[in-house]
């Protein structure tokens, strides 16, 4: 309850801040969207607690809610800091450069909310199953929760219609994800036009030229065509200052400009061959890739300058500074999974735009500590694009003795192609820039994240010998203990056969499921015990079989699908753990015949389903059209046919068993003849069910040669030892 109170305090602070929402010039609509979805989330949790839990049990039966609500509080707190940054009184031009195409509202904050909110709902359901003292009420509540995960609802549109509000994806909210960002861009365009029309005393010549540049970028005029603005706009600014040089072969520098800090990437060369690539880099926008903000070019010196956002450190430097003999494991398991998910999401976005990295390694993973979130980082993928320039700088940097051998990050097929082209050192191998090669490199980065060790650092082989061993199938060894679910994921990603490696979309879905699992089952330091009961790859395979086509459209649409993907995983998890519940046939009256019921089981000991266990969705489904109803009940005929076959098998089994009893002369009971099956589509199921119950009574009677202590609990013909 304390965590829920803290969430309410953050929401109250947000409401107080948004009283002045009309004064927000940058990302106003996205701030309003964040407040609305946070308010919906808080009210949904409050309603779920009110309906399923009791206040007097908060110290005894609410423990399952502590960790999910703690993570939800962290998401709310980070969202509050985002709104404060948008409302801050920093230099206006610096804020425009940083936020003019920022999508962190949806891609970072709402994404994190969708990852944790299903865990909160499931935790409330878990606590609700044991809430109260009335056993019948507890059983009724369990049935209601189990019916929620019926396979009939495993459809994106039906899920949004039935559970959209509960999982924060109603249509009135999701429709604003893309519209809010577009409206903020239009409002910024109007603000820039007003700035440009202002008097010369209010705005300088440099600011007017910068406004022209941003207007062309935001409105899409000329699509740049590689025509970057003159470097004088950058160098002639009053507060432009070079602070220090960064890594990357001298290409990167930290600068002070427009009241904020940025990274400047500069290189020399002809701009014309790079026009299209630079235009693409400036158009990319995602919370987990390093953002290219603007670009300038000096015609005389042939010098190009690209302004990027500033991060704190790269992953390699951070681990080198903080790891040691006494601190090998730098990050906790939840933090490792969070960083892995952010890297995978950045690569998923790049691959969706047909951009391949080719050099994914810890030096190209940049980190920034997240405010008010101890131990967690904001991770971004860098080093992509401008391959010709990157190859030159990487060659100079790799000559340093402290740089690891780059072959440890390359996939086997890349190393094989590099060996074939040893004579041509200028041409980069084509297999280096593929989906599967990036997935392999991602696995090696994850290995270093988990273990704190550089892959193959204990090996005495280097260079060509190391490359041959990697091509032969050698991989680094995980220390004990290591999380089994992460080891399985990484081993699949560095598979020798490229076709066996997953896509980054699959990796993201699996990591979100693991992330939710760790929240529902809090980390207690026992890595081996804390393992999902169902194989993650089995859940992903079931998901891909049902939804084989990857969702297209904009990247914001994929964020709206996260609650459904976790819900679909939950259904697959229940089917895998309790297959008999999903295979049982259901009659029109709600009776069921389960495969687990023995043919000689006492009917008095079998529990019958109460009347309230009928589908809770019948009224809702009846509102659909006839065609929709057929699609919802498409599996019902198969259930009836399977139940009919099951009852016929039971009758056949009884005939064989009775025949054996007559031959031995030990049973005075005459076998009953099998009734004829009616041609009606409903009557066979009811008759076969009643016949199965009659045969069960016959087998369990006192005249049966099978005593009470030797009753069989498995289906199949009776053995000779049981009949003697």
N, C-alpha and C positions, 0 to 999 in steps of 0.2 A: 504493500500500500504506500510505503514511503516513496518508492520509485514513481508510482503513478502521480503522487502529489508533486514531485519534482517536474514531471512532464507538464502538469497543469500550470506550474509557475512559469516555465519557458513559454508556453502558449499565451499566458497572460502578458508576458513581456513583449511578445510579438504583436499582440493586439494593441498594446500601448504604442509601440513603434509605428504601426501602420495607421495610426490616427493622422499622421502627417504624410500619408502615401501620395498625396497630390504634389508634394515637393520632391519626390523621387524622379529624377530626370532619366537615369539609366536603369533599365531592366525593371521598370515599375510593374508591368503586367506579370512578369515572372515572380516577383515578390508577392503579389496578390495571390497568384496560383499556389505558391508554397504555403501561404497562410491558410488558404481554403482547404487544401488537402491535409494539412496538419490538424485543422479543426475537425474535419471529417474523421480522421483517424482517432483523435481523442474521444469524440462522441461515440464512435463505434466501439471502442474498448470499454467505455463507461457503460454502454447498453449491454454488451456481452457480460460484463461483470454483474450488472444488476439482475440479469435474467438467470444466470447459472451459478452464482456464488453467494455465500452468506458472509456478512461482515464479521460475525462472531467467530468464524473459522479462519480468519486471516493469518493467525499465528501458527496454525496447524496444517491447513490444507492448501494454502496459497503459495507454497514454496516453489512450485513449478513456474510461477509468473516472475520470479525475481530477476533472473538473467535476461529473459526476453524484454521485460520492461526497462532494464538497465541499458540494453542496447538501443531500445527505442528512444530513451532519454538522450543518448549520445547523438542520435540522428536529429532530434529536435534541436539540440544545442548547436550543432553545426549549421542547421538551417537558420537559426537566429543570427549566427555570426555572418552568414551570407547576406542577410537583409541589412545588417549593420554596415557591412562593407559597401553595399550599394547606396546607402544613405550617408556615408562618411563625407567629410568636408575636405577631401584631398584635392589636389590640383585637378581641375575639370578635364583638361586635355589628357593628362595621364590616365584618368579613369576611362576616358573614351577609348584610348588605345588598348587598354587592358580588357574592357568589357564589351567592345562594339560587336563581337560575334560570340560572346560567351554563352554556353548552354549548360552550365553547371547546375542550374535549377532542376532540370529534368534528368540529365545524364549522370549527375553525381548524387544530389540530395534525394530526389524522388526515387532514383534507382536504389539507393541504400534503404529507403523507407520500404520499398516493395520487397526487398530481400529479408527484412526482419519482421514485417507485419504479419505474414502467415505464421511465423513462429509464435507470436503473441496470441493469435486466434487459437492455434492448436494447444498452447499452454492453458488457456482458459477452458478449453474443452476437456483437457486432461484433469484439471482440478475440478471441473463441474461433474465429472463422472463419479467422484467420491464425495461430493458435497451433500450435506444433509445426513439424516439418520434413517429415513424411510427407504427400505430396500427396493420396494416397488417403484418409487420415484426415481431412484438411481438407475434401475434397469430401464425404465422408460427413457431417461435422458441418454443412456448409452445407445439405445436404438435410434434415437433422433440423430445423434452425432454420427453413427455408422451409416445411416441412410443418406447423410450429406455427401458421402463419397461413393455413391452409386455410379457405375460406369456410364449410365445414361447421360450424366452431366459432363462427361469427358469430351466436351466440344467447346471451342472458344466462344462462340456466340451464345450458346446456352449458359455457359458459365457466367458470362457478363450479364446476361438477363437475370439469372437467378441469384448469383452471389456477387455481382459487381459492386454494390454498395458496401457489403461486408469486407471486401478486399480492396476497397478504395479505387476501383476502376469503373465507376458509373460513366455513362456516355457523356454527361455534361461536364465531367472533369477531364476525361481523356481527350475530348475534342479540343481542349484548351492547351494541350501540351505543345503543339506546333504553332497554333495561332498566337499564343502569348509571345513566343520568341519573334514571330514576324511583326507583331504590333510594336514590340520594343524597338525593332530595327527601324520601323517607319517613324516612330516618335523621335529616335535619334537623328534620322535624316532631317526632320523638320527643325530640330534644335541646331544642327550644323548649318542649315540654310539661314537661320536667323543670325547665327554667329557671323557668317560670311557677309551678310548684308549690313552688319553693324558698322558704326563709324570707325574711321582709321585710328582714333584715339583709344577706343575700347579694345581693339584687337590688332596685333601686329601683322606685318606682311608674311612672316613665316607661318603664323597660325592660319592665315587665310589660305595659303598654299597647302597646308596640311589638311584643312577642311575640304579643299577640292579633291585631294587624294582619297580621303575617307568617303566622300560622297560617291565618287566613281566606284569605289570598292563595294559599298553597301547597296547601291542601286544597280550594280552589274553593268554599268556603261563601259563599252569597249572591252570588257572582260580583261582589262589591263593589256593583253597581248604582249606581256613581258616588258611593257614600257613603264619602268619604275620611275619614281620621281627623282629629281636631282639630289645628290648628296648634300647640297648646300642647305636644304631644309633641315636636315639633321645636325650638320656641323655648325650652322650659324645660330642655333638656338641658344638663348642666354644661359640656360642652366645645363647645357650638355657638358658632361665630364666623364673622362675615362678613369675608371677606378682600379681595375686589376685585370690581368690576363688569366684566362681559364685554360683548361686542357684542350685536347683536340688538335694538336700540332700548331698551336698559335692562331687558330681560326676564330676562337671564341674569346670575347672580352665582356666584362661587366661594366655597364655604363649607367650614369645618372642622367635622366632626361625627362622633362615635363613633370618634375616633382616625384618621380618614381624610379625604381631600379629595373633594368632590363638586361638581356643578353644580346650582344651584337655579334653576328656571324659574318665575317667578311672574307672575301677571296678575290683573286685577280683572274681575269679571263674575258673572252668574248661572251657577251650576254645572249646573242641571237640563238645559239644552239640550246640554251637553257630556258628560253621564253616560256614554253608550254609547261615545263616542270615547275618553274617558280610560280606561275599562275595557279597551278594545282595546289601547291603547298600553301599559298596564301588563302585558298578557299576552304581548306580543311578546318574542321572544328569539332573537337571532342574533349571531354574532361580527362581522358587518360592518354593523350598524345601531346607532345610539346607543341605549343601554338606558335606559328609564324604570324606575326601581327602586321608588319608592313615592311616594305623594301625600298632601297634607294640605290642609285647607280651613278658613278662618276665616269663620264664619257672619255675624258682625257686620260685618266690613270687606268681605265678599264677595271675599276674596282667596284664590286657589288657588296652592299651591306644589307643584311636581313635582320630585323629586330624581332626578338623572341622573348617570351616570358622567362622570368628568373626563377629557378628552383634552388634548393639548398645544396644538395650533394648528389652525386651518382651512387648507385648501390655498391659498386666496387670500393669506392673510397670510404663509404660509411662502414662497411663490414671490415675493412682493413684497419680502421681507426678504433673500432669498438670490440672486435673479436680478439681473443687471446687464449692462452692455455687454460685459464680458469673460467673463461666465458666463451665456449665454443658455440653454443646455441644462442644467437643474438636475439631472435624474435620468438615470441610464443606461437603456438600452433594457430590460434585464431588470427594473429597478425600476419603470419605467413600466408594463410589462405586468402586474407583480404588483399595482400599485395599481389599474389598470383592471379586473383580475379581481375584486379585492375590492369595488370599487364595483358591478360588474355582479352579483356574488353578493348584495350587500345589496338591490339593486333587484329581483333575481329573487325573493328572499324576500318583499319587500313586495308584489309583484304576485301571488305565490301566495296571499297573504292578502287580495287585492282592495283593496290600499291603493296609491294613486297619489300620486306626489310633487308634481308640478306646478311645482316651483321648484328643480330639480336644477341646481346651479352650484357653482363652487369654494368659495364661502362656506359651503356646506352639506356639504362633505367635510372631516371632521376627521381629523387625523393624530396618531399617537403613535409615537415611535421605539421599535423593538423591541430588547430587551436582547440583547447579544452578537451582534447582526446589523447590521453597519455598512452604512449606506446604505438599509436597508429600513425600511418603516413599516407600522404597523397602521392601516388606513383604515376609517372608519365613515361611513355616510350619516346625516345629521341633517336637521332642518327639515321632516319629514313629520308629518302629522296636525295637528289643531286649526287647520283652514284659516281659520276666522273670526278667531281671535286672531293667526295668522301674517300675514294680510292687513293688519291694522292696523299691526303692528310693521314690516312690510316697506315700507309706504308712508312711514313716518317715516324709515326708514334709507335709502331710495332717493332721498330729497331731498338727500342729501349730495353735494357735487361730486365726491368721490373714488370714488363707487360707479359701476360700469359701467352702461351702459344695459341694463335687463333684457331688452329685446327680442332681444338677441343670443343668449339661451338658449332662446327660445321657438320652437316649430315653426311652419312656415308656416300650417298650418290654425288654430293658436291665434291668430296675428296677424290672420288674416282674420276670425275670429270676434270678436276684440277691436275691430276696426275697425267691425264692424256694430253693436256695442253701446257706442259711444263715449258715448252719452247716459246710459246706465245704468252709472255708474262703480263701483257697489257690488257688482254681480253679477260673479262670476268666470266666465270662459268654460268651458263644459262640456268642450270639446275639450282643455282644459289638463290635465285629470285623466284621461288615457288611457295605455295601454301604449305606444303609438307616440310620443306626445309626450315621454314620459320617455326613450325611446331616442334621440330627436333631441337632447335636452339632454345626454344622456350623451356623444354624439359631440362636442359642443362642449367639454365638460370634457376629453375625451381630446385634442382638438386643443391645448388650452392645456398639458396635461401634456407632450406631445411637443415642442412648439415653444417653450414658455415665453412665448408671446405671447397677449394677450387677443384673441379672435376679432374681426376687423374693426377692430383698433386703428389700422391705417394708413389706414382709409377716412375721407374727409372728410364722409361722409354720417352723419347722426344722426337719432334720433327717427323721425318718420313716413316720411322718405325711406329710412332704413335698413330699416324694416319692409317697405316696398314692394319694395326690392331683394331681400330675403330671400324674399319670396313669389314673386318672379320667377325664383328659382333661384340667386341669388348666394351663394357660399360662400367662406370664407377660403381662402387659398392656402398650401400646405405649402412650406416652404423646402427647398432641396436641400443635403445628402441627407436623406431621410426613409425609414424602413423601408416598403417597398412593401406588405408584408402588413398593417401597421397602417393605412396610408393607405387600402387597399382596404376594410378593416373599417369605418373611420370614415365613408368616403363612402357605404357601404351604409346606415349607421345614420342619416345625415342626408339620406337620399333625400327628394325633394319629395313623392313618393307614399307615404302612410303604410303602405299594404299591402305595399310593397317593403322596409320596414324589418324587421329580424329581431327575434325575441324575445330577452329577456335569457338564456334558457336556451341558445339557439344561440350567443350571444356568449360565454357562459362556456365552452362546449365548444371553441369556436375558440381562445380565449385559453389554455386548458389545453394544447391541441395546440401552439400557438406556444411556450408556456413550455417544454414538453418538447423541442421542436425546438432551442431555444436552449441547453438544457442538453446535449443530445447533440452539438450543433455550437457549441462555446463562442464567445462574443462576442470578436472580435479587433479591433474598431474599424472593420470594413469592413461598413457597414450594407447596401450594395447587393449585396455578394456573399452575405451571410448571408440568403438567402431560401429558403423551402421550395420543393422541386421540384414540388409539387402545389398547386394552388389550394385554399385552405382552404374556400372556399365550395362547391367541387365535392365535397369530402369531407363537408361538412355536409349538402349536398343528398342524397348517397347515404345518409347515416345517417338522414335524415328519411324518405326513401322506404322504407327497410326497417323503421324503427321510427317510424311516423308519429304514434302516440299518445304524448304526453308522459307520463312516468311520474308516477303520482299518489302518494298516501300522504304520510307525514311527510317532513320535509326531511332527516332522517337517512338515509332510504332512498336519496335522490339521491346522498349521499356514497358509499355502497357501490357505486354504479354507475359511479363515475369510472374505475376500472381497466378495466372492460369498454368504456366509451366510447372511451378511448384505444386499446384493442386493436382495436375496430371501425374506428377511423380508420386504424390501421396496415394493416389488411386492405384498406381502400379505397385507401390510398396505394399499396400493392403492385399492386393491380388496375389502377390508373391508370398506373403507371410500366411495368408488364410485362403488358399485356393478353393477350398470346399465351399466357402460362403458365396463365391462368385460362380461356381459351377452348378449349384443346386437349382432344380427346376421349380418354377412357381406357377401354381394354378390360378385360375380366375378368382378363387375364393381366398387366396393368400396361403394355402397349404403348400408345403414343400416336401420333396423327397430328396434327402441328402445321400451322397455316395458313401458317407462315413457311417451310416446306420447299418448295423449287422442284420442279416436275414433271420437270425435266431435271437435277436435282442428282445428283451421284455418290453412290450409296448407301454407298460405303465411307467417305465423308467425314462422313456424318451420325453423330452420337454417339447410341448407344442407351442408354436409362436402365438402370442396374444394378438387380439384383434387390432391393437394400435400399432403393430409392426408392419401394417400394409404400407405401401409406398406413400411417403409424405408429399410426393410431387404430383399426384394424380390431378389435383385441382388446378395446379399451375400448368401442367401439360395440356389439359383440356382446352385451355384458352388458345392454343395454337390451331392452325388450320389442319385439315385432314392430312395433307402431305407432310406437314411437320410432325404430326403424331406418328405417322408411319416411320419416319426417320428415327424418332425417339425410341419406338418400340421395335426396331428392326431385329433385335436379338430375341424377342419373345417367342416366335415360332420355333427357333432352334432349341430354346429351353424346354418347350413342350415335347418336341420330338425326342430330345435326350431323356426326358423323364419317362416317356412312353417306352423307349428302348430299355431303360433301366428296369421298369416294372416287368416287362416281358422277360428280361434276363433273370429277374428274381423268380418268376413263375417257372421258367425252365429249370432253374436250379432246384426248386422244390420238387419238381417232377423227377429229376434225376436222383435226388436224395431219397424220396419216398420209394422209388424203384429199388434202390439199394437196400432200403429197410425191409421191403417185402421179400427180397431174395434171401435175406438173412433170417427172416421169420421172427424178427424182434419187435415189430411194430404192428399193433392191431388197427391202426388208423388207416382208412382208405384215402388215397390221393383224390383231391378234388379236380374236376375237369376245368380247363382254362376257358373262361367265358370269351365269346366272340367280341372282337373289337368293333365298335361302332364307327361309321364313316364320318361322324360329326367331328369337327376340329377341336371341340372342347370336351366332349364326353369321354374320349379315350383316356385323357389325362386323369379325370376324376375316377373313372372305373379302375384304371390300373393302380392308382394310389390306394383305393379302398381294398383292392385285391392284395396288394403288398402288405397292408396292415393285417388282413385275415391270415395270410400265410405266416406272418410273423407270430401271431397268436398261436397258430398250430404248432410251430416249431418250439415255442417256449412253454407248451403245456406240460403237465406232470406226466403225461403218457409218452413223452418223447424219450428216446434212449439216451439223449444227452442230458446229463444231470446239471443241476444249477451251477455247480462249481466248475463244470467243463464246457460252458457255453462258448461258442466260437464268436469272435469279434472281427473276423475278416470275411470278406466276400469271397466266393469261389466254391467249387465242389467240395463236399465233405470227404476227408481222408478215411482210409480203412481203420486206422487206429481210433478215430473218433466214433466210429459206428459199432465197434465191438463192445 
